[in-house]
Amino acid sequence: MRISDLQAKDVVNVGEGKRLGTIGDLEIDTDSGLVRALVIPGQGKFFGMVGGGQDYVIPWHQIVKIGSDVILVDLHSGHESSYYIPPQSGKQGTGGY
């Protein structure tokens, strides 16, 4: 599968049935080459740069299903609008995984 194939799909939170948007970027582990997370630009952002809203950074383990036109994710309630920083970075984040 190509990144452009993923970017064409809508991302939906199965817990609420809410459309989060489409993939703007991927977080990739450079050591293993594996995708660590999907990044969905916050609402109101134009090409991921201009505008407001917080990005959704969805860890790979929260992806439930990648279908032909949609990616289903399971975000824990209460963390939907939060972002995540990988624990090994040594930084503090606000949940989301």
N, C-alpha and C positions, 0 to 999 in steps of 0.2 A: 504494500500500500504506500502511496506517495503522500507527502505532506499536503499537497494541493487537493487530494481526495478528502483528507480530513477537514480541511478548511471550508469545503463546500457544504458540510453537514451542520445542522442546527444542534446545539447542546441543550439538553433538557434535564432538569432535576426531577427524578422520579418521585421523590418525597412530596413535592407540591405540584408536579406537572407544569412547572414554570420553565419557559424558554429563557436560557441565560444569554444566548447569542451564538456567535460562530467563533471558531478558533482563530486567534490572532497570532499566536506564537506557541512554540513548544519549549519545554525545559528538557535538555538532554544531558545525560551523564556522559561526560567526555571520556571517561576511563572505559566504560563498558559499551558506549554507543546506544544505550537504551533510553527510551523516553521516560522521564521522571514525572512530568506534569503537563497538563494542557493549560494554556493561558487564554482567557476570554476577556477582551477589553471591556471595561466598565461602560455602562450606558452613557451616551453622549460623547464618547471619544471618536475622533475622526482619524482614521488610520493609526489608532493607538497612541496618538500624540496630543491632540488638542481636545480639550473638554474635561468634564469632571467624571465622577464615578470611580469606584474602586474596581480594579481588575479581579476576576475570579482566577485563582491558580488552583487547579484541581489535580491532586496527586493521582497517578496512574491507577492505584489500587481502588479508587472510588469510581472508576468506570465500570458500569454494569454491563453494557452491551454497545457494540458499534454496529449499527444497522446500515442499510443502503442509503438512507437520507437523514438519519438522526444518530446522535451519540447520547446514550442514557447514562446519567451519573447519579450517584447517591450521596448527596451532601447531608451531613448531620445537621439536624435542626438547630437553629441558634448560631450556626457558623456560616450560613449561606453567603453573607456579604463580606466575610473575612478573607484574608489572604494567608498564605503560609510561607514560612521560611524553613528550609530543611534543617532538622535538628543538628546535623553535623557542622553547620555553618558557625555555631557558637553564638548566633544572634537570637533575639527574642522575637517571636511572632504572635499572631492572635489566632491560634487554633487552625481550623479548616482541614485538619487531617486526623 
